[in-house]
Amino acid sequence: MLARFTDHPHSVGETYAEHAAAASGFGLTLIAAGLACLLHAAFPWLFEDFASRKVRALHARMTSRRAPLAWTGYVGDGLGV
């Protein structure tokens, strides 16, 4: 049962705590971007590129953090992400 908490973090070269911190940061950033999108929907002059900048930054951060495939043996989740 404990392996369920560590299998994925180890597959991306992180400890459980490192993965929890990174995932929490991503989640909070996505919530902020989502709120900015909702405000932008009502007030188009607000947050014109905030969400897209955050998504690009998160993508760059995620792809740079991932451990090399040869090191982890991780083959992905089939989603192409």
RODREN-684251 format. One record per residue: residue in three letters; x, y, z of N, C-alpha, C, O in turn. Coordinates in steps of 0.1 Angstrom, whole numbers, padded with zeros to 4 digits, always signed. Example, Ala and Ser with C-alpha at 12.3 -4.5 7.8 and 13.67 -1.06 7.14 Angstrom:
BEGIN
ALA+0132-0057+0078+0123-0045+0078+0132-0033+0078+0142-0033+0085/SER+0128-0022+0071+0137-0011+0071+0129+0000+0079+0134+0011+0080/
//
This chain:
BEGIN
MET+0008-0012+0000+0000+0000+0000+0009+0013+0000+0005+0022-0007/LEU+0019+0013+0008+0028+0025+0008+0034+0028-0006+0037+0039-0009/ALA+0036+0017-0014+0042+0019-0027+0034+0029-0035+0039+0036-0044/ARG+0021+0029-0033+0012+0037-0041+0015+0052-0039+0013+0060-0048/PHE+0021+0055-0027+0025+0069-0024+0038+0073-0030+0041+0085-0032/THR+0047+0063-0034+0060+0066-0038+0063+0062-0053+0073+0067-0059/ASP+0055+0053-0058+0058+0048-0072+0059+0059-0082+0069+0060-0089/HIS+0049+0067-0083+0049+0078-0093+0060+0088-0090+0067+0092-0099/PRO+0061+0094-0078+0072+0103-0075+0085+0098-0079+0093+0105-0085/HIS+0088+0085-0076+0101+0080-0079+0102+0078-0094+0114+0079-0100/SER+0091+0076-0101+0092+0074-0116+0096+0087-0123+0101+0087-0134/VAL+0094+0098-0116+0098+0111-0122+0110+0117-0114+0113+0129-0116/GLY+0117+0109-0107+0129+0113-0100+0128+0122-0088+0136+0130-0085/GLU+0117+0120-0081+0114+0128-0069+0111+0120-0057+0106+0108-0058/THR+0112+0125-0045+0107+0119-0033+0092+0123-0032+0087+0131-0040/TYR+0086+0116-0022+0072+0119-0020+0070+0134-0017+0061+0141-0022/ALA+0078+0139-0008+0077+0153-0003+0080+0163-0015+0073+0173-0016/GLU+0090+0160-0022+0093+0169-0034+0082+0169-0044+0078+0180-0049/HIS+0076+0157-0046+0065+0156-0056+0053+0164-0050+0046+0171-0058/ALA+0050+0162-0037+0039+0169-0031+0040+0184-0032+0030+0191-0035/ALA+0052+0189-0030+0054+0203-0030+0053+0208-0045+0046+0219-0047/ALA+0058+0201-0054+0058+0205-0068+0043+0205-0073+0038+0214-0080/ALA+0036+0194-0070+0022+0193-0075+0013+0203-0068+0004+0209-0075/SER+0016+0206-0056+0008+0217-0049+0010+0230-0055+0001+0238-0057/GLY+0023+0233-0059+0026+0246-0065+0019+0247-0079+0014+0257-0083/PHE+0019+0236-0086+0013+0236-0099-0002+0238-0097-0008+0246-0105/GLY-0008+0231-0088-0023+0232-0085-0027+0247-0082-0037+0252-0087/LEU-0019+0253-0073-0022+0267-0069-0021+0276-0080-0029+0285-0082/THR-0011+0274-0088-0009+0283-0100-0020+0281-0110-0025+0291-0116/LEU-0025+0268-0112-0036+0266-0121-0049+0272-0116-0057+0277-0123/ILE-0051+0272-0102-0063+0278-0096-0062+0293-0099-0072+0299-0103/ALA-0051+0299-0097-0049+0314-0099-0052+0317-0114-0059+0327-0117/ALA-0047+0309-0123-0049+0311-0137-0064+0309-0141-0069+0317-0149/GLY-0070+0300-0135-0085+0298-0137-0093+0309-0132-0102+0314-0139/LEU-0090+0315-0120-0097+0326-0115-0094+0338-0124-0104+0346-0127/ALA-0082+0340-0129-0079+0351-0139-0087+0349-0151-0092+0359-0157/CYS-0089+0337-0156-0097+0335-0168-0112+0339-0166-0118+0345-0174/LEU-0117+0335-0154-0131+0339-0151-0133+0354-0150-0143+0359-0155/LEU-0123+0361-0144-0124+0375-0144-0122+0381-0158-0129+0391-0161/HIS-0114+0375-0166-0112+0380-0179-0124+0378-0188-0127+0386-0196/ALA-0132+0367-0185-0144+0365-0193-0154+0376-0190-0161+0381-0200/ALA-0155+0381-0178-0164+0392-0175-0159+0406-0178-0166+0415-0182/PHE-0146+0407-0176-0139+0420-0179-0127+0418-0188-0116+0416-0183/PRO-0129+0418-0201-0119+0414-0211-0106+0422-0210-0096+0417-0215/TRP-0106+0434-0204-0094+0441-0203-0085+0437-0192-0073+0441-0191/LEU-0090+0428-0183-0082+0423-0172-0075+0410-0176-0081+0402-0183/PHE-0063+0408-0171-0056+0395-0172-0056+0390-0187-0059+0378-0189/GLU-0053+0398-0196-0054+0395-0210-0045+0383-0214-0048+0375-0222/ASP-0033+0382-0208-0024+0371-0211-0019+0363-0199-0010+0355-0200/PHE-0025+0366-0187-0020+0360-0175-0021+0345-0175-0011+0338-0172/ALA-0032+0339-0179-0034+0324-0178-0024+0318-0189-0018+0308-0185/SER-0024+0323-0201-0015+0317-0211+0000+0317-0207+0007+0308-0209/ARG+0004+0328-0200+0018+0329-0196+0020+0319-0185+0031+0312-0184/LYS+0011+0317-0176+0012+0307-0165+0013+0293-0170+0021+0285-0165/VAL+0004+0290-0180+0004+0276-0185+0017+0274-0193+0023+0263-0191/ARG+0022+0283-0200+0035+0282-0207+0047+0279-0197+0055+0271-0198/ALA+0046+0287-0186+0057+0286-0176+0056+0273-0168+0066+0266-0166/LEU+0043+0268-0166+0042+0255-0159+0047+0244-0168+0053+0234-0164/HIS+0044+0245-0181+0048+0235-0191+0064+0234-0191+0069+0223-0191/ALA+0070+0246-0192+0085+0246-0192+0090+0240-0179+0100+0233-0179/ARG+0084+0243-0167+0088+0238-0155+0087+0223-0154+0095+0216-0149/MET+0075+0218-0158+0072+0204-0158+0082+0196-0166+0087+0186-0162/THR+0084+0200-0179+0093+0193-0188+0107+0194-0183+0115+0184-0187/SER+0111+0204-0176+0125+0205-0172+0128+0197-0159+0139+0193-0156/ARG+0117+0194-0151+0118+0187-0139+0118+0172-0141+0124+0164-0133/ARG+0112+0167-0152+0111+0153-0154+0124+0146-0155+0133+0151-0163/ALA+0126+0135-0148+0139+0128-0149+0140+0121-0163+0129+0118-0169/PRO+0152+0119-0168+0153+0113-0181+0147+0099-0181+0149+0091-0171/LEU+0141+0095-0192+0135+0081-0193+0145+0070-0191+0141+0061-0184/ALA+0157+0071-0195+0167+0061-0194+0170+0059-0179+0173+0048-0174/TRP+0169+0070-0171+0173+0069-0157+0161+0063-0149+0164+0055-0139/THR+0149+0066-0152+0137+0061-0144+0130+0049-0150+0124+0041-0142/GLY+0131+0047-0163+0123+0036-0169+0109+0040-0171+0101+0032-0175/TYR+0105+0053-0168+0092+0057-0169+0088+0059-0183+0095+0065-0191/VAL+0076+0053-0187+0072+0054-0201+0059+0062-0203+0054+0063-0213/GLY+0055+0069-0192+0044+0078-0193+0031+0072-0190+0030+0060-0187/ASP+0020+0080-0192+0007+0075-0188-0002+0073-0200-0014+0070-0199/GLY+0004+0073-0212-0004+0071-0224-0011+0084-0229-0018+0083-0239/LEU-0010+0095-0222-0017+0107-0226-0008+0116-0234-0013+0127-0239/GLY+0004+0113-0236+0013+0122-0243+0018+0134-0235+0023+0144-0241/VAL+0016+0134-0222+0020+0145-0214+0032+0142-0206+0037+0150-0199/
//
